[in-house]
Amino acid sequence: MKRYTSYNKGISELVIILLILAIAIPAVILLQTWLTNQVSTMPVIDKVRASYQVSYLDTGGTLVTIRITNDGKYPVNISNIKIMYRTSSSFGTVGVYDTNNTSDQTFKLIDPVNLSYATLESGKTLYITLQSSSRVAVEKVILGIISSDKPGIVTQLEASGS
């Protein structure tokens, strides 16, 4: 009587692991390349710097002077300015002044009078002055900036200062 032994024929574990690696490594490389390309296309306006200075007036008001410098190749437009502040009467409350939504009447745009035409050419500096009739503590100034080489894309730039 002849005995037959059954042999399991199939793919060994080593071959399966090598196949998985052969598929996974190129997939990871492709994913990394795609993510790197996505990050490079994000709207970034470099070479634009902003700072602000707060001055307190003898009349009890506050003057905020914003300095924006464009060291890039293209002109930029200032789309809006947001100022986060605290008043002494409402210490726990943060107010936000937005030049696009002037429902908060704390600040008044002094110079330039019409911000919708504030275009900053390459190599130039723009000064924007806002005034409040009351004493406020400015905590943050954020600018909305549109670059002419990337139309329709608004980026936010936080100004440094005190």
DSSP file (Angstrom, degrees, kcal/mol; ACC not computed):
  #  RESIDUE AA STRUCTURE BP1 BP2  ACC     N-H-->O    O-->H-N    N-H-->O    O-->H-N    TCO  KAPPA ALPHA  PHI   PSI    X-CA   Y-CA   Z-CA
    1    1 A M              0   0    0      0, 0.0     2,-0.5     0, 0.0     0, 0.0   0.000 360.0 360.0 360.0 132.7    0.0    0.0    0.0
    2    2 A K        -     0   0    0      2,-0.0     2,-0.5     0, 0.0     0, 0.0  -0.776 360.0-149.6 -97.6 131.7    1.3    3.3   -1.0
    3    3 A R        -     0   0    0     -2,-0.5     2,-0.5     2,-0.0     0, 0.0  -0.859   6.2-156.2-103.8 133.0    1.0    6.3    1.3
    4    4 A Y        -     0   0    0     -2,-0.5     2,-0.5     2,-0.0    -2,-0.0  -0.903   2.9-155.3-106.2 130.2    0.7    9.7   -0.1
    5    5 A T        -     0   0    0     -2,-0.5     2,-0.5     2,-0.0    -2,-0.0  -0.882  17.4-130.7-102.8 136.3    1.7   12.6    1.9
    6    6 A S        -     0   0    0     -2,-0.5     2,-0.5     2,-0.0    -2,-0.0  -0.712  17.0-158.6 -89.7 132.0    0.1   15.9    1.0
    7    7 A Y        -     0   0    0     -2,-0.5     2,-0.9     2,-0.0    -2,-0.0  -0.916  16.5-131.2-107.6 133.1    2.3   18.9    0.6
    8    8 A N        -     0   0    0     -2,-0.5     2,-0.5     2,-0.0    -2,-0.0  -0.743  26.4-165.2 -83.8 112.1    0.8   22.4    0.9
    9    9 A K        +     0   0    0     -2,-0.9     2,-0.3     3,-0.0    -2,-0.0  -0.848  33.9 103.6-100.7 134.2    2.0   24.2   -2.1
   10   10 A G  S    S-     0   0    0     -2,-0.5     2,-0.4     0, 0.0    -2,-0.0  -0.945  71.9 -45.7-178.4-165.5    1.7   28.0   -2.0
   11   11 A I        -     0   0    0     -2,-0.3     2,-0.0     1,-0.1    -2,-0.0  -0.727  57.0-124.2 -90.6 133.5    3.6   31.2   -1.5
   12   12 A S     >  -     0   0    0     -2,-0.4     4,-1.7     1,-0.1     3,-0.1  -0.286  21.6-111.3 -73.3 162.4    6.0   31.3    1.3
   13   13 A E  H  > S+     0   0    0      1,-0.2     4,-2.4     2,-0.2     5,-0.2   0.852 116.3  57.8 -62.6 -35.5    5.8   34.0    4.0
   14   14 A L  H  > S+     0   0    0      1,-0.2     4,-2.1     2,-0.2    -1,-0.2   0.904 105.8  48.4 -63.7 -41.6    9.0   35.5    2.8
   15   15 A V  H  > S+     0   0    0      2,-0.2     4,-2.2     1,-0.2    -1,-0.2   0.883 110.7  51.8 -66.7 -38.1    7.7   36.1   -0.7
   16   16 A I  H  X S+     0   0    0     -4,-1.7     4,-2.4     2,-0.2    -2,-0.2   0.921 109.7  48.9 -64.4 -44.0    4.5   37.7    0.7
   17   17 A I  H  X S+     0   0    0     -4,-2.4     4,-2.4     1,-0.2    -2,-0.2   0.905 111.2  49.9 -63.0 -41.3    6.4   40.1    2.9
   18   18 A L  H  X S+     0   0    0     -4,-2.1     4,-2.2     2,-0.2    -1,-0.2   0.887 110.4  50.5 -65.2 -38.5    8.6   41.1   -0.1
   19   19 A L  H  X S+     0   0    0     -4,-2.2     4,-1.4     2,-0.2    -2,-0.2   0.909 110.1  49.8 -64.6 -41.9    5.5   41.6   -2.2
   20   20 A I  H  X S+     0   0    0     -4,-2.4     4,-3.0     1,-0.2     3,-0.4   0.926 112.7  47.0 -63.2 -44.0    3.9   43.8    0.5
   21   21 A L  H  X S+     0   0    0     -4,-2.4     4,-2.2     1,-0.2    -1,-0.2   0.880 107.6  56.7 -64.0 -37.8    7.1   45.9    0.8
   22   22 A A  H  < S+     0   0    0     -4,-2.2    -1,-0.2     1,-0.2    -2,-0.2   0.789 116.3  36.7 -65.5 -27.2    7.4   46.2   -3.0
   23   23 A I  H  X S+     0   0    0     -4,-1.4     4,-1.4    -3,-0.4    -2,-0.2   0.851 117.7  49.3 -89.4 -40.6    3.9   47.7   -3.0
   24   24 A A  H  X S+     0   0    0     -4,-3.0     4,-2.4    -5,-0.2     5,-0.2   0.894 105.0  55.2 -71.5 -41.4    4.1   49.8    0.2
   25   25 A I  H  X S+     0   0    0     -4,-2.2     4,-2.1     1,-0.2    -1,-0.2   0.939 110.9  43.0 -63.5 -49.1    7.4   51.6   -0.4
   26   26 A P  H  > S+     0   0    0      0, 0.0     4,-2.5     0, 0.0    -1,-0.2   0.876 113.3  54.6 -63.5 -33.4    6.5   53.1   -3.7
   27   27 A A  H  X S+     0   0    0     -4,-1.4     4,-2.2     2,-0.2    -2,-0.2   0.909 109.1  46.9 -65.0 -41.0    3.0   54.0   -2.4
   28   28 A V  H  X S+     0   0    0     -4,-2.4     4,-2.5     2,-0.2    -1,-0.2   0.896 112.0  50.7 -66.8 -40.1    4.6   55.9    0.6
   29   29 A I  H  X S+     0   0    0     -4,-2.1     4,-2.2    -5,-0.2    -2,-0.2   0.914 111.4  47.9 -64.1 -42.8    7.1   57.7   -1.8
   30   30 A L  H  X S+     0   0    0     -4,-2.5     4,-2.4     2,-0.2    -2,-0.2   0.899 111.9  50.0 -64.0 -40.6    4.2   58.7   -4.0
   31   31 A L  H  X S+     0   0    0     -4,-2.2     4,-2.6     2,-0.2    -2,-0.2   0.909 110.8  49.3 -64.5 -42.4    2.2   60.0   -1.0
   32   32 A Q  H  X S+     0   0    0     -4,-2.5     4,-2.3     2,-0.2    -2,-0.2   0.907 111.5  49.1 -64.1 -41.4    5.1   61.9    0.3
   33   33 A T  H  X S+     0   0    0     -4,-2.2     4,-2.1     2,-0.2    -2,-0.2   0.918 112.2  48.3 -63.4 -43.8    5.7   63.5   -3.2
   34   34 A W  H  X S+     0   0    0     -4,-2.4     4,-2.0     2,-0.2    -2,-0.2   0.917 112.2  48.3 -64.0 -43.9    2.0   64.5   -3.5
   35   35 A L  H  X S+     0   0    0     -4,-2.6     4,-2.2     1,-0.2    -1,-0.2   0.887 110.0  52.4 -65.0 -38.6    1.9   66.0    0.0
   36   36 A T  H  X S+     0   0    0     -4,-2.3     4,-1.8     1,-0.2    -1,-0.2   0.905 110.0  48.7 -62.8 -41.4    5.1   68.0   -0.6
   37   37 A N  H  X S+     0   0    0     -4,-2.1     4,-1.0     1,-0.2    -1,-0.2   0.871 109.8  52.5 -65.8 -36.6    3.5   69.4   -3.8
   38   38 A Q  H  < S+     0   0    0     -4,-2.0     3,-0.4     1,-0.2     4,-0.4   0.902 108.9  49.3 -66.4 -40.7    0.3   70.3   -1.9
   39   39 A V  H >< S+     0   0    0     -4,-2.2     3,-1.1     1,-0.2    -1,-0.2   0.884 108.0  54.2 -65.9 -37.8    2.2   72.2    0.7
   40   40 A S  H 3< S+     0   0    0     -4,-1.8    -1,-0.2     1,-0.2    -2,-0.2   0.735 106.9  51.9 -70.9 -19.9    4.2   74.1   -1.9
   41   41 A T  T 3< S+     0   0    0     -4,-1.0    -1,-0.2    -3,-0.4    -2,-0.2   0.453  82.7 115.3 -93.6  -0.4    1.0   75.3   -3.6
   42   42 A M  S <  S-     0   0    0     -3,-1.1     2,-0.9    -4,-0.4    -3,-0.0  -0.382  83.9 -94.9 -67.4 147.8   -0.6   76.6   -0.3
   43   43 A P        +     0   0    0      0, 0.0     2,-0.5     0, 0.0    -1,-0.1  -0.499  59.8 159.4 -70.6 105.3   -1.1   80.3   -0.3
   44   44 A V        -     0   0    0     -2,-0.9     2,-0.8    -4,-0.2   111,-0.0  -0.993  25.3-164.4-127.4 125.4    1.9   81.8    1.3
   45   45 A I        +     0   0    0     -2,-0.5     3,-0.5   111,-0.1     2,-0.1  -0.871  20.2 179.4-109.7  98.8    2.9   85.4    0.9
   46   46 A D        +     0   0    0     -2,-0.8    26,-0.1     1,-0.2     3,-0.1  -0.425  56.9  46.8 -91.3 173.3    6.5   85.6    2.1
   47   47 A K  S    S+     0   0    0      1,-0.2    24,-3.7    -2,-0.1     2,-0.5   0.555  84.0 111.9  71.7   9.6    8.6   88.8    2.1
   48   48 A V  E     -A   70   0A   0     -3,-0.5     2,-0.4    22,-0.2    22,-0.2  -0.967  46.4-174.7-112.7 122.4    5.8   90.8    3.6
   49   49 A R  E     -A   69   0A   0     20,-2.6    20,-2.9    -2,-0.5     2,-0.4  -0.881   3.9-171.1-116.9 147.2    6.4   91.9    7.2
   50   50 A A  E     +A   68   0A   0     -2,-0.4   110,-2.1   108,-0.3     2,-0.3  -0.999   8.6 168.4-139.4 141.5    4.1   93.7    9.5
   51   51 A S  E     -Ab  67 160A   0     16,-2.3    16,-3.3    -2,-0.4     2,-0.3  -0.958  13.7-155.1-142.4 161.4    4.5   95.4   12.9
   52   52 A Y  E     -Ab  66 161A   0    108,-2.3   110,-1.1    -2,-0.3     2,-0.4  -0.967   3.1-158.1-138.7 156.7    2.3   97.6   15.0
   53   53 A Q  E     -A   65   0A   0     12,-2.2    12,-2.6    -2,-0.3     2,-0.5  -1.000  10.0-149.1-135.5 133.8    2.9  100.2   17.7
   54   54 A V  E     -A   64   0A   0     -2,-0.4     2,-0.4    10,-0.2    10,-0.2  -0.887  14.5-175.5-105.7 130.2    0.3  101.3   20.3
   55   55 A S  E     -A   63   0A   0      8,-2.9     8,-3.3    -2,-0.5     2,-0.5  -0.976  17.7-140.2-123.9 139.2    0.4  104.9   21.7
   56   56 A Y  E     -A   62   0A   0     -2,-0.4     6,-0.2     6,-0.2     2,-0.2  -0.871  19.9-140.5-101.4 129.2   -1.9  106.2   24.4
   57   57 A L    >   -     0   0    0      4,-2.4     3,-1.6    -2,-0.5    78,-0.0  -0.474  18.5-120.3 -87.0 155.9   -3.1  109.8   23.9
   58   58 A D  T 3  S+     0   0    0      1,-0.3    -1,-0.1    -2,-0.2    -2,-0.0   0.762 112.2  64.5 -64.3 -25.0   -3.5  112.4   26.6
   59   59 A T  T 3  S-     0   0    0      1,-0.1    -1,-0.3    75,-0.0     3,-0.1   0.467 124.5-100.7 -78.8  -0.5   -7.2  112.6   25.8
   60   60 A G  S <  S+     0   0    0     -3,-1.6    -2,-0.1     1,-0.3     2,-0.1   0.448  85.1 121.3  95.7   1.1   -7.6  109.0   26.9
   61   61 A G        -     0   0    0     74,-0.1    -4,-2.4    73,-0.1     2,-0.4  -0.284  56.5-125.5 -91.4 179.0   -7.6  107.5   23.5
   62   62 A T  E     -AC  56 132A   0     70,-2.1    70,-3.2    72,-0.4     2,-0.5  -0.984  12.5-159.3-129.3 137.6   -5.5  104.9   21.8
   63   63 A L  E     -AC  55 131A   0     -8,-3.3    -8,-2.9    -2,-0.4     2,-0.5  -0.975   5.3-166.2-118.0 126.8   -3.5  105.2   18.5
   64   64 A V  E     -AC  54 130A   0     66,-3.1    66,-2.7    -2,-0.5     2,-0.5  -0.963   1.9-168.5-116.1 120.1   -2.5  102.1   16.6
   65   65 A T  E     -AC  53 129A   0    -12,-2.6   -12,-2.2    -2,-0.5     2,-0.5  -0.940   5.0-163.0-110.4 122.1    0.1  102.5   13.9
   66   66 A I  E     -AC  52 128A   0     62,-3.4    62,-2.6    -2,-0.5     2,-0.5  -0.895   0.9-161.4-107.8 130.8    0.6   99.5   11.6
   67   67 A R  E     -AC  51 127A   0    -16,-3.3   -16,-2.3    -2,-0.5     2,-0.5  -0.957   7.9-175.3-115.5 121.8    3.7   99.3    9.4
   68   68 A I  E     -AC  50 126A   0     58,-2.8    58,-3.0    -2,-0.5     2,-0.5  -0.973   2.8-169.2-120.3 125.4    3.6   96.9    6.5
   69   69 A T  E     -AC  49 125A   0    -20,-2.9   -20,-2.6    -2,-0.5     2,-0.7  -0.958   8.9-156.3-118.3 129.7    6.7   96.3    4.4
   70   70 A N  E     +A   48   0A   0     54,-2.5    53,-2.7    -2,-0.5    54,-0.4  -0.894  22.8 162.8-107.3 104.8    6.7   94.4    1.1
   71   71 A D        +     0   0    0    -24,-3.7   -23,-0.2    -2,-0.7    -1,-0.1   0.297  49.0 101.2 -99.3   7.0   10.1   93.0    0.2
   72   72 A G  S    S-     0   0    0    -25,-0.5    51,-0.2     2,-0.2   -25,-0.1  -0.117  84.4-108.0 -83.8-175.8    8.7   90.6   -2.4
   73   73 A K  S    S+     0   0    0     49,-0.1    49,-0.2     2,-0.1    -1,-0.1   0.712  95.5  57.1 -84.8 -22.7    8.6   90.8   -6.2
   74   74 A Y  S    S-     0   0    0     47,-0.1    -2,-0.2     1,-0.0     2,-0.1  -0.793  85.3-108.4-115.7 151.2    4.8   91.4   -6.5
   75   75 A P        -     0   0    0      0, 0.0    73,-2.3     0, 0.0     2,-0.3  -0.393  33.6-152.1 -69.5 154.8    2.5   94.1   -5.1
   76   76 A V  E     -EF 120 147B   0     44,-2.4    44,-3.7    71,-0.2     2,-0.4  -0.931   4.5-140.5-127.3 153.2    0.1   93.1   -2.4
   77   77 A N  E     -EF 119 146B   0     69,-3.1    69,-2.8    -2,-0.3     2,-0.7  -0.908  15.8-131.4-111.3 141.3   -3.3   94.5   -1.5
   78   78 A I  E     - F   0 145B   0     40,-2.4    40,-0.3    -2,-0.4    67,-0.2  -0.835  25.2-180.0 -90.6 114.3   -4.5   94.9    2.1
   79   79 A S  E     -     0   0B   0     65,-2.8     2,-0.3    -2,-0.7    -1,-0.2   0.852  59.7 -22.5 -88.5 -35.6   -7.9   93.3    2.3
   80   80 A N  E     - F   0 144B   0     64,-1.0    64,-3.1    19,-0.1     2,-0.4  -0.985  49.7-136.5-165.6 165.4   -8.7   93.9    5.9
   81   81 A I  E     - F   0 143B   0     -2,-0.3    18,-2.0    62,-0.2     2,-0.5  -0.999  14.0-165.2-129.8 131.6   -7.3   94.5    9.4
   82   82 A K  E     -GF  98 142B   0     60,-3.0    60,-2.9    -2,-0.4     2,-0.5  -0.979   3.5-168.7-117.8 129.2   -8.4   92.8   12.6
   83   83 A I  E     -GF  97 141B   0     14,-2.4    14,-2.6    -2,-0.5     2,-0.5  -0.973   6.7-158.0-118.4 121.3   -7.4   94.2   15.9
   84   84 A M  E     +GF  96 140B   0     56,-2.8    55,-3.1    -2,-0.5    56,-1.6  -0.869  29.4 158.8 -97.2 128.9   -8.1   92.2   19.1
   85   85 A Y  E     -GF  95 138B   0     10,-2.4    10,-2.9    -2,-0.5     2,-0.4  -0.901  35.3-136.5-145.1 166.5   -8.2   94.4   22.1
   86   86 A R  E     -GF  94 137B   0     51,-1.9    51,-3.5    -2,-0.3     2,-0.3  -0.992  17.5-144.7-126.6 138.6   -9.4   94.6   25.7
   87   87 A T  E     - F   0 136B   0      6,-0.5     3,-0.4     3,-0.5     6,-0.2  -0.713  21.2-124.1 -96.9 155.6  -11.0   97.7   27.2
   88   88 A S  S >  S+     0   0    0     47,-1.0     3,-0.6    -2,-0.3    -1,-0.1   0.800 110.9  56.3 -68.9 -26.7  -10.4   98.6   30.8
   89   89 A S  T 3  S+     0   0    0      1,-0.3     2,-0.2     2,-0.1    -1,-0.2   0.784 117.2  33.0 -76.3 -25.8  -14.1   98.6   31.5
   90   90 A S  T >  S+     0   0    0     -3,-0.4     3,-1.7     1,-0.1    -3,-0.5  -0.585  71.5 167.7-127.5  70.0  -14.5   95.0   30.3
   91   91 A F  T <  S+     0   0    0     -3,-0.6    -1,-0.1     1,-0.3    -2,-0.1   0.814  76.5  48.3 -58.0 -34.7  -11.2   93.4   31.3
   92   92 A G  T 3  S+     0   0    0     -3,-0.1     2,-0.5    -6,-0.0    -1,-0.3   0.594  98.3  83.7 -82.9  -8.6  -12.4   89.9   30.7
   93   93 A T    <   -     0   0    0     -3,-1.7     2,-0.5    -6,-0.2    -6,-0.5  -0.807  64.4-152.1-103.2 132.6  -13.9   90.6   27.3
   94   94 A V  E     -G   86   0B   0     -2,-0.5     2,-0.3    -8,-0.1    -8,-0.2  -0.886  12.9-158.0-100.1 126.8  -11.9   90.6   24.1
   95   95 A G  E     -G   85   0B   0    -10,-2.9   -10,-2.4    -2,-0.5     2,-0.5  -0.726   1.5-151.7 -99.2 153.6  -13.2   92.9   21.4
   96   96 A V  E     -G   84   0B   0     -2,-0.3     2,-0.5   -12,-0.2   -12,-0.2  -0.984   3.3-162.6-129.1 122.1  -12.4   92.5   17.7
   97   97 A Y  E     -G   83   0B   0    -14,-2.6   -14,-2.4    -2,-0.5     2,-0.4  -0.897  11.2-175.0 -99.9 130.6  -12.3   95.4   15.2
   98   98 A D  E >   -GH  82 101B   0      3,-0.7     3,-0.7    -2,-0.5   -16,-0.2  -0.993  23.9-149.7-129.0 124.8  -12.5   94.4   11.6
   99   99 A T  T 3  S+     0   0    0    -18,-2.0     3,-0.3    -2,-0.4   -17,-0.1   0.714 101.6  53.1 -68.5 -17.9  -12.2   96.9    8.8
  100  100 A N  T 3  S+     0   0    0      1,-0.3     2,-0.4   -19,-0.2    -1,-0.2   0.709 118.7  34.5 -84.8 -21.0  -14.5   94.7    6.6
  101  101 A N  B X   -H   98   0B   0     -3,-0.7     3,-0.7     3,-0.1    -3,-0.7  -0.807  68.9-179.2-134.4  91.3  -17.2   94.6    9.3
  102  102 A T  T 3   +     0   0    0     -2,-0.4    -3,-0.1    -3,-0.3    -5,-0.0  -0.030  45.7 117.0 -88.3  33.6  -17.3   97.8   11.1
  103  103 A S  T 3   +     0   0    0     -2,-0.3     2,-0.8    -5,-0.1    -1,-0.2   0.832  67.8  69.8 -67.9 -29.6  -20.1   96.9   13.5
  104  104 A D  S <  S-     0   0    0     -3,-0.7     3,-0.4    -6,-0.2    -6,-0.2  -0.812  70.2-172.1 -85.6 110.5  -17.6   97.4   16.3
  105  105 A Q        +     0   0    0     -2,-0.8    -1,-0.1     1,-0.2    -8,-0.1   0.089  51.0 110.4 -93.6  23.0  -17.1  101.1   16.3
  106  106 A T  S    S+     0   0    0    -10,-0.1    27,-0.6    26,-0.1    28,-0.3   0.929  77.6  40.9 -65.2 -45.2  -14.1  101.1   18.8
  107  107 A F  E     -D  132   0A   0     -3,-0.4     2,-0.4    25,-0.2    25,-0.2  -0.734  67.7-155.4-106.0 153.4  -11.5  102.1   16.2
  108  108 A K  E     -D  131   0A   0     23,-2.4    23,-2.4    -2,-0.3     2,-0.5  -0.996  24.3-121.6-126.0 130.9  -11.7  104.6   13.4
  109  109 A L  E     +D  130   0A   0     -2,-0.4    21,-0.2    21,-0.2     6,-0.0  -0.601  35.7 171.4 -72.6 118.6   -9.5  104.3   10.3
  110  110 A I  E     +     0   0A   0     19,-2.8    20,-0.2    -2,-0.5    -1,-0.2   0.880  54.8  47.8 -96.2 -49.8   -7.5  107.6   10.2
  111  111 A D  E    S+D  129   0A   0     18,-1.6    18,-3.2     1,-0.3    -1,-0.3  -0.971 114.0  23.3-146.8 125.6   -4.9  107.0    7.4
  112  112 A P  S    S-     0   0    0      0, 0.0    -1,-0.3     0, 0.0     3,-0.2   0.648  80.5-155.5 -69.6 152.2   -5.4  105.9    4.7
  113  113 A V  S    S+     0   0    0      1,-0.2     2,-0.7    -3,-0.2    -4,-0.1   0.884  84.8  41.4 -66.6 -39.3   -9.1  106.9    4.9
  114  114 A N    >   -     0   0    0      1,-0.1     3,-1.1    -4,-0.1    -1,-0.2  -0.911  65.1-175.9-114.3 105.9  -10.2  104.3    2.4
  115  115 A L  G >  S+     0   0    0     -2,-0.7     3,-2.0     1,-0.2   -37,-0.2   0.672  72.2  80.5 -75.6 -16.5   -8.5  101.0    3.0
  116  116 A S  G 3  S+     0   0    0      1,-0.3    -1,-0.2   -39,-0.1    -2,-0.0   0.698  95.7  47.3 -65.9 -15.7  -10.1   99.3    0.0
  117  117 A Y  G <  S+     0   0    0     -3,-1.1     2,-1.4   -40,-0.0    -1,-0.3   0.163  77.4 127.7-106.9  17.9   -7.4  101.0   -2.2
  118  118 A A    <   +     0   0    0     -3,-2.0   -40,-2.4   -40,-0.3     2,-0.5  -0.614  29.9 166.2 -81.7  95.2   -4.4  100.1    0.0
  119  119 A T  E     -E   77   0B   0     -2,-1.4     2,-0.7   -42,-0.2   -42,-0.2  -0.932  23.2-153.7-109.5 132.4   -2.0   98.5   -2.5
  120  120 A L  E     -E   76   0B   0    -44,-3.7   -44,-2.4    -2,-0.5     3,-0.1  -0.911  12.3-147.8-111.6 110.2    1.6   98.0   -1.4
  121  121 A E    >   -     0   0    0     -2,-0.7     3,-1.6   -46,-0.2   -51,-0.3  -0.234  36.3 -78.9 -70.9 162.3    4.1   97.9   -4.3
  122  122 A S  T 3  S+     0   0    0      1,-0.3   -51,-0.2   -49,-0.2    -1,-0.1  -0.399 117.4  15.4 -62.8 134.2    7.2   95.8   -4.2
  123  123 A G  T 3  S+     0   0    0    -53,-2.7    -1,-0.3     1,-0.3     2,-0.2   0.546 105.3 112.5  80.6   7.9   10.0   97.4   -2.1
  124  124 A K    <   -     0   0    0     -3,-1.6   -54,-2.5   -54,-0.4     2,-0.4  -0.670  56.9-138.7-112.4 166.1    7.6   99.9   -0.4
  125  125 A T  E     -C   69   0A   0     -2,-0.2     2,-0.4   -56,-0.2   -56,-0.2  -0.983  12.4-158.7-124.7 136.6    6.3  100.4    3.2
  126  126 A L  E     -C   68   0A   0    -58,-3.0   -58,-2.8    -2,-0.4     2,-0.5  -0.949   2.6-156.1-117.1 134.0    2.7  101.3    4.0
  127  127 A Y  E     -C   67   0A   0     -2,-0.4     2,-0.4   -60,-0.2   -60,-0.2  -0.937   8.6-171.5-109.1 130.1    1.6  102.9    7.3
  128  128 A I  E     -C   66   0A   0    -62,-2.6   -62,-3.4    -2,-0.5     2,-0.5  -0.985   5.3-162.4-121.9 130.7   -2.0  102.5    8.5
  129  129 A T  E     +CD  65 111A   0    -18,-3.2   -19,-2.8    -2,-0.4   -18,-1.6  -0.952   9.1 179.6-120.3 130.1   -3.2  104.4   11.5
  130  130 A L  E     -CD  64 109A   0    -66,-2.7   -66,-3.1    -2,-0.5     2,-0.4  -0.952   9.7-158.8-124.7 147.5   -6.3  103.7   13.5
  131  131 A Q  E     -CD  63 108A   0    -23,-2.4   -23,-2.4    -2,-0.4     2,-0.4  -0.975   6.5-162.7-131.4 142.1   -7.6  105.6   16.5
  132  132 A S  E     -CD  62 107A   0    -70,-3.2   -70,-2.1    -2,-0.4   -25,-0.2  -0.950  18.5-144.0-118.1 141.9   -9.9  104.8   19.4
  133  133 A S  S    S+     0   0    0    -27,-0.6     2,-0.3    -2,-0.4   -26,-0.1   0.637  86.8  56.0 -79.1 -12.8  -11.5  107.4   21.6
  134  134 A S  S    S-     0   0    0    -28,-0.3     2,-0.6   -72,-0.1   -72,-0.4  -0.768  97.2 -97.6-115.2 164.3  -11.1  105.1   24.6
  135  135 A R        +     0   0    0     -2,-0.3   -47,-1.0   -74,-0.2     2,-0.3  -0.697  50.0 172.1 -82.7 121.3   -8.0  103.5   26.2
  136  136 A V  E     -F   87   0B   0     -2,-0.6     2,-0.7   -49,-0.2   -49,-0.2  -0.929  34.0-128.0-129.1 153.5   -7.7   99.9   25.0
  137  137 A A  E     -F   86   0B   0    -51,-3.5   -51,-1.9    -2,-0.3     2,-0.4  -0.901  26.0-145.7-101.3 110.1   -5.0   97.2   25.4
  138  138 A V  E     +F   85   0B   0     -2,-0.7   -53,-0.3   -53,-0.2     3,-0.1  -0.630  23.3 173.3 -79.7 127.0   -4.2   95.9   21.9
  139  139 A E  E     +     0   0B   0    -55,-3.1     2,-0.3    -2,-0.4   -54,-0.2   0.747  62.0   3.6-103.9 -31.7   -3.4   92.1   22.1
  140  140 A K  E     -F   84   0B   0    -56,-1.6   -56,-2.8    20,-0.0     2,-0.4  -0.988  50.4-158.3-158.4 143.7   -3.1   91.2   18.4
  141  141 A V  E     -FI  83 159B   0     18,-0.5    18,-2.9    -2,-0.3     2,-0.4  -0.993  15.6-174.1-126.7 123.8   -3.2   92.7   14.9
  142  142 A I  E     -FI  82 158B   0    -60,-2.9   -60,-3.0    -2,-0.4     2,-0.4  -0.966   6.8-157.4-121.3 132.6   -3.9   90.4   12.0
  143  143 A L  E     -FI  81 157B   0     14,-3.2    14,-2.5    -2,-0.4     2,-0.6  -0.873  11.4-142.0-110.4 140.2   -3.8   91.6    8.4
  144  144 A G  E     -FI  80 156B   0    -64,-3.1   -65,-2.8    -2,-0.4   -64,-1.0  -0.903  28.3-172.3 -95.6 124.6   -5.6   90.0    5.4
  145  145 A I  E     -FI  78 155B   0     10,-3.1    10,-2.7    -2,-0.6     2,-0.5  -0.963  16.0-164.3-127.1 134.9   -3.2   90.2    2.4
  146  146 A I  E     -FI  77 154B   0    -69,-2.8   -69,-3.1    -2,-0.4     2,-0.3  -0.974  14.6-146.9-116.1 124.2   -3.9   89.4   -1.3
  147  147 A S  E >   -F   76   0B   0      6,-0.7     3,-0.8    -2,-0.5     6,-0.3  -0.689  12.2-136.8 -88.5 143.8   -0.9   89.0   -3.5
  148  148 A S  T 3  S+     0   0    0    -73,-2.3    -1,-0.1    -2,-0.3   -72,-0.1   0.722 104.1  57.1 -72.8 -19.9   -1.2   90.1   -7.2
  149  149 A D  T 3  S+     0   0    0    -74,-0.3    -1,-0.2     1,-0.3   -73,-0.1   0.613 113.5  40.0 -85.4 -10.4    0.6   86.9   -8.4
  150  150 A K  S X  S-     0   0    0     -3,-0.8     3,-1.6     3,-0.1    -3,-0.4  -0.599  88.3-163.4-130.1  70.5   -2.0   84.7   -6.6
  151  151 A P  T 3   +     0   0    0      0, 0.0    -3,-0.1     0, 0.0     3,-0.1  -0.220  69.5  19.7 -62.8 143.1   -5.3   86.5   -7.3
  152  152 A G  T 3  S+     0   0    0      1,-0.2     2,-0.6    -5,-0.1    -4,-0.1   0.324  94.5 113.0  85.7  -7.9   -8.3   85.6   -5.1
  153  153 A I    <   -     0   0    0     -3,-1.6    -6,-0.7    -6,-0.3     2,-0.5  -0.876  47.7-166.0-103.4 120.3   -6.2   84.0   -2.4
  154  154 A V  E     -I  146   0B   0     -2,-0.6     2,-0.3    -8,-0.2    -8,-0.2  -0.904   5.5-172.9-105.8 126.8   -6.2   85.9    0.9
  155  155 A T  E     -I  145   0B   0    -10,-2.7   -10,-3.1    -2,-0.5     2,-0.4  -0.845  19.6-126.5-113.5 156.9   -3.6   85.0    3.6
  156  156 A Q  E     -I  144   0B   0     -2,-0.3     2,-0.4   -12,-0.2   -12,-0.2  -0.850  19.7-168.6-104.6 138.7   -3.5   86.2    7.1
  157  157 A L  E     -I  143   0B   0    -14,-2.5   -14,-3.2    -2,-0.4     2,-0.5  -0.993  14.2-142.6-127.1 124.6   -0.4   87.8    8.5
  158  158 A E  E     -I  142   0B   0     -2,-0.4  -108,-0.3   -16,-0.2     2,-0.2  -0.768  18.9-137.2 -89.8 127.1    0.0   88.5   12.2
  159  159 A A  E     -I  141   0B   0    -18,-2.9   -18,-0.5    -2,-0.5  -108,-0.3  -0.582  11.9-137.3 -82.6 142.9    1.8   91.7   13.0
  160  160 A S  E     +b   51   0A   0   -110,-2.1  -108,-2.3    -2,-0.2     2,-0.3  -0.677  51.7  82.9 -94.2 154.4    4.4   91.8   15.7
  161  161 A G  E      b   52   0A   0     -2,-0.3  -108,-0.2  -110,-0.2   -20,-0.0  -0.947 360.0 360.0 150.4-169.6    4.6   94.6   18.2
  162  162 A S              0   0    0   -110,-1.1  -109,-0.2    -2,-0.3   -24,-0.1   0.282 360.0 360.0-152.9 360.0    3.3   96.1   21.3
